[in-house]
């Protein structure tokens, strides 16, 4: 299912043109901020299952309250504020969980620090994306599979008909190339 399809499933079908316009606006805004919003949530809830749950709750709330959103203001800032509250609610619901998450004060400090670093992080993400595009398609696919799915090197080696050593070596080489590429972009930007 595409991301658009995932968000569209939150929205009840309607023939009303005003609602269709709202759906279109919401879908565009949530898609534009999806990566950054998920990264923000994951920084404060470092478990993929928890971050995904809070992201979905946040998206649902944003849609339910979308008519209150003021065009011309920052959708991402609004979404982050909603996400922060959803994270606090999630932590409260999970307070008996054995996983020790951040204390509320530390979580607030981390959120504030993340906001201070947001432009630098966005710039780094752009640099990383540019560097990823320079990789060979098979290296892009390998990197994406290894880091965005929870597949082990052993399972990936079997699927690729390669040795575990070869997979790990390839990943190490790709990481080194990306690190150097992003570093060069950062140096160029700092010289400007």
GUVO-87658 format. One record per residue (C-alpha): x, y, z; residue number from 1; residue in one letter. Coordinates in steps of 0.25 Angstrom, whole numbers. Layout:
N
    px    py    pz pos code
     X     Y     Z NUM    A
...
% end
This chain:
192
    px    py    pz pos code
     0     0     0   1    X
     5    14    -3   2    X
     7    24     7   3    X
    -5    32     1   4    X
   -13    20     1   5    X
   -10    18    16   6    X
   -14    32    19   7    X
   -26    32    10   8    X
   -31    20    18   9    X
   -33    29    30  10    X
   -42    38    22  11    X
   -57    34    21  12    X
   -61    34     6  13    X
   -70    46     2  14    X
   -75    53   -11  15    X
   -75    67    -5  16    X
   -65    75   -13  17    X
   -61    83     0  18    X
   -57    71     7  19    X
   -50    66    -6  20    X
   -42    78    -5  21    X
   -38    77     9  22    X
   -34    62     7  23    X
   -25    67    -4  24    X
   -19    78     4  25    X
   -17    69    16  26    X
   -11    58     8  27    X
    -1    67     2  28    X
     3    73    15  29    X
     4    60    23  30    X
    12    54    11  31    X
    22    66    11  32    X
    25    65    26  33    X
    24    50    28  34    X
    39    47    28  35    X
    42    58    38  36    X
    30    55    47  37    X
    33    41    48  38    X
    48    44    51  39    X
    44    54    62  40    X
    35    43    68  41    X
    45    32    67  42    X
    55    41    73  43    X
    46    42    86  44    X
    41    28    85  45    X
    52    19    80  46    X
    44     7    76  47    X
    39     5    62  48    X
    26    -1    67  49    X
    23    10    77  50    X
    27    21    67  51    X
    18    15    56  52    X
     7    14    66  53    X
     9    29    71  54    X
    10    34    56  55    X
    -3    27    52  56    X
   -10    33    64  57    X
    -4    47    61  58    X
    -8    46    46  59    X
   -22    42    50  60    X
   -23    54    60  61    X
   -18    63    50  62    X
   -28    59    40  63    X
   -40    60    50  64    X
   -35    74    54  65    X
   -31    78    40  66    X
   -42    88    38  67    X
   -36    96    50  68    X
   -22    97    43  69    X
   -19   111    38  70    X
   -14   111    24  71    X
    -1   119    23  72    X
     4   114    36  73    X
    14   102    38  74    X
     7    89    37  75    X
    20    82    42  76    X
    20    91    55  77    X
     6    87    57  78    X
     8    73    55  79    X
    20    72    64  80    X
    12    79    75  81    X
     1    68    73  82    X
    12    57    72  83    X
    18    62    85  84    X
     5    61    93  85    X
     2    47    86  86    X
    16    42    91  87    X
    13    47   105  88    X
    -1    40   105  89    X
     6    27    99  90    X
    17    28   110  91    X
     6    29   121  92    X
    -2    17   115  93    X
    11     9   115  94    X
    16    13   128  95    X
    16    -1   133  96    X
    24    -6   121  97    X
    38   -12   125  98    X
    45    -3   115  99    X
    50    10   122 100    X
    47    22   113 101    X
    52    36   116 102    X
    47    44   128 103    X
    37    55   124 104    X
    47    66   127 105    X
    58    60   118 106    X
    48    57   107 107    X
    44    72   107 108    X
    59    76   106 109    X
    61    66    95 110    X
    49    71    87 111    X
    54    86    89 112    X
    69    82    85 113    X
    63    74    73 114    X
    55    87    69 115    X
    68    95    70 116    X
    75    85    61 117    X
    64    84    51 118    X
    70    92    39 119    X
    83    85    41 120    X
    77    72    41 121    X
    68    75    29 122    X
    81    80    21 123    X
    88    67    25 124    X
    76    59    20 125    X
    76    66     7 126    X
    91    63     6 127    X
    89    48     9 128    X
    78    47    -1 129    X
    87    54   -12 130    X
    98    44    -8 131    X
    88    32    -8 132    X
    84    36   -23 133    X
    99    35   -27 134    X
   100    20   -23 135    X
    98     9   -33 136    X
    83     4   -32 137    X
    87    -9   -27 138    X
    95    -2   -15 139    X
    83     7   -13 140    X
    74    -6   -12 141    X
    83   -13    -3 142    X
    85    -1     7 143    X
    70     1     7 144    X
    67   -14    10 145    X
    77   -15    20 146    X
    74    -2    28 147    X
    59     0    26 148    X
    54   -15    28 149    X
    58   -23    40 150    X
    65   -33    32 151    X
    78   -39    37 152    X
    90   -40    29 153    X
    89   -55    29 154    X
    75   -55    23 155    X
    79   -44    13 156    X
    91   -52     9 157    X
    82   -64     6 158    X
    72   -56    -2 159    X
    84   -50   -10 160    X
    91   -63   -11 161    X
   103   -57    -5 162    X
   111   -60     7 163    X
   109   -52    20 164    X
   123   -47    19 165    X
   120   -41     5 166    X
   107   -34    10 167    X
   114   -28    22 168    X
   126   -24    14 169    X
   116   -17     3 170    X
   108   -10    14 171    X
   121    -5    21 172    X
   126     0     7 173    X
   113     7     4 174    X
   113    14    18 175    X
   127    18    16 176    X
   124    24     2 177    X
   111    31     8 178    X
   119    37    20 179    X
   130    42    11 180    X
   120    48     1 181    X
   112    55    12 182    X
   125    60    18 183    X
   129    67     5 184    X
   115    73     4 185    X
   116    78    18 186    X
   130    84    16 187    X
   125    91     3 188    X
   113    97    10 189    X
   122   102    22 190    X
   131   109    13 191    X
   120   117     6 192    X
% end
